[in-house]
Amino acid sequence: MIPFHRLALPALVALTLAMGPQLASAESAFAVEHPVVAADLSKSKQTAPGLYITAADAGRVLADHPNVALIDVRTPSETMLIGHPTLAAANIPSKFVDPELAFDPKKGVYKMVDNPDFVAEAKAWLASDAASNVDTLLIMCRSGSRSAAAIDKLVKAGVDVTLYNVVDGFEGDKNEAGVRAVNGWRNAGLPWTYKVRDGFWPGQK
């Protein structure tokens, strides 16, 4: 017999996504200094679970909760050239940049494409010894939108862990000058590095 929660999950996810910005963020299991409310977030940063955390609070949570892991879903190039949190457990990219596909002159960016192995790589990491005591993931990207989309993919795939979106990501939001200097992991003064350790991207071929 299929458990009730497996049957109910798709309907719950659909209802949550439909209500979107009307929902406040779900009750956090952590004591945080900067609570995040869903209604204050752009739609691109909202997730089905409705659990959110700032990068500044994520640093404190990781230090105090061994059952929590930080997953960086940016591209491997970003983690090497821009840097990544030293506390990140793994880099599991949700998307890649492919300049051969298309260039958006209006936005001034190359098109990003989905990593077709993202969910499989996340599940494999969760099943590994490295995640043996982990039941909660903090998902981080550049500034909170890719991580939100990654979380919803994991929810849809039935990944059974608690999922928080780090809403300001590694680089943070842009200021009036277009510089990512407002918030985020790096601007919070948390430890980070350019050096990529062996096995950081477990799906590397």
N, C-alpha and C positions, 0 to 999 in steps of 0.2 A: 504493500500500500504506500502511496506517495504521501509523505508528511504534509500536514496542513500548511506549515509555513512555506513549503515549496510551491504550493498552489496559490497561496495568498500573495507571495512576493511580487509577481508581475503586476497585479492589480494595485498593490500598495505603491509601487514605483510609479505607475502611470498616474495615480491620484496625486502623489507628491509633486511630480513634474508639472502637472496641470495647474496646481495651486501656486507653484513657483514663488514669486516675491511676496505673496500674502503670508507665507509662513515665516515665523521667527526660527532661528536656528534651534536644533534639538538641544536638549539639556546636555551640557558637557560633563564628561566624567572627570575632568581635571579642574584644579583651581587655576584660573587664568587672570592675568592683570588687564587684558584687553579683550573683553568678550565681543564676539562678532554676531551681528544680527543679520539674518538672511535678507530682510527688506532693505538693508543698507548696501547690499552687493549688487553689482550688475548681473543680469541674467546669465551671462557667460561664466560667472564664478559660482553659481548656485548648483547644488547637487541633489540627487534623490535622497541620500541619507540626511541631509541638512545639518551636518556637523562641520564646524569651521574653526580655524585657529590662526592666529597671526604667527609670522615667523619668529618674532621675539618670544612669544609664549611657547612656541614649539621647542626652542632651545632649552627652556627650563623643564618642559615636560620630558624631553628625552633624557635629561640628566637624572630625573627622579623616578622614571618608570621603565624598568628593564623589559616590560612586555610591549613596549611601543617602539616602532622602527620608522625611520624616515626614508622614503623612496623618492628619488629624483627622476622625473619622467621626461626631462629635456633630452635633446640630442646628445650623443657622446661628444660631438665637437664643442657644444656649449660648455659641457663640464670641463673640458680641457682648456679652452681658450678664454672663457669668462670666469671659470672657477666653480666649485661646488662645496657644499657643507662637508667638513671633515666627519661630522656625525651621521652622514647619510649611509644607510646600510647597503644600498645598491642603486645603480642607474639602470632603470628599465624604461627605455624611450617609448613614448606613446606615438610619436610622429618623427619623421625624418624630413630634412630639407632636400628638395631635388630641383636644382636650378635648371635642369634640362627640360622639366615639364612645362613651367610657365613662370612669367614674371608679371607682377601686378604693379604697373607704373604709378597708379594712383596712390597705393599704399607704400610703394617703394620696397617691396619684399618679394622673395622667391616663394613659390607655393610649397606648402608642407603636405606631406602624404602620410597616411596612417601606417604605423608599423603593424603588419598583419599578424605578427607573432606576439604582440604586446600582452594579451590576456594569458596566452600559454606560458610566456616567460614569467609573468607575475605569479601564476599558479605554481610553476616549477620552483621559483624562489621560496614561496611560502611552504612548500613541501620539503625544502632542504634543511640541513642541520642548522644553518645560519638563522633560520626563523623558528626554531623549535619551541621557543617560549613567547613568540610574538602573537598577539591577538588584536593588535591595533596598528594601523598604518597611517602615517601622516604623508600625504601625497603632495609633492612640490614640483612646480615648473618655474617659468620665468616670473610670472606675476599673477597666477591663479586661475587662468582660463583653461589651458591645456590640462592642468591637474583635475579640474572639475569634470571635463569630458572623459578623462581617464577613469575617474571614480565611477561615473555612470556606466562605462563599459564593464568595469569589474562587477558592479551590482547586477547588471543585466546578465552577466556570465555566471552569477551565483556564487561569487567569491565570498566566503563566510568569515570575514573579519570586519572589525569596526574601521570605517574609513573617514578620515578628516581631510578637508581641503585646506592647505596652507594658502590663505587667500591673497597674500602679497608676494609669495614665491621667493626666489633667490635674489632677483634684482630689484623687485619692488615696482610700484606704480610710477608713472611719469609726473614730473612737476610741470609748471607752466612753460618752461623752456624745452620740454620734451625729453628731459633727462630722468632716468630711473634713480632718483635720489630721495624718494619720499619715505619708503619703508622697505620691507624685505629683509631676508637673512643677512646679506652683506652689509646693508646700511644699519642694521641693529648691532653691528660689532661682534657678531657671533663667529666662531672659528670656521675658516674656509681655506681652500687650497686650489692650486692649478694642477697639482700632481695627481694623476689618475692611477690608482693602485690596481694591481693585477686582479682580475675577476670582478672588478667594480660593475661592469656590464656583464651579467651572467649569460646573456644570450649571444655574446660576441662569437662570431664564426671563426 
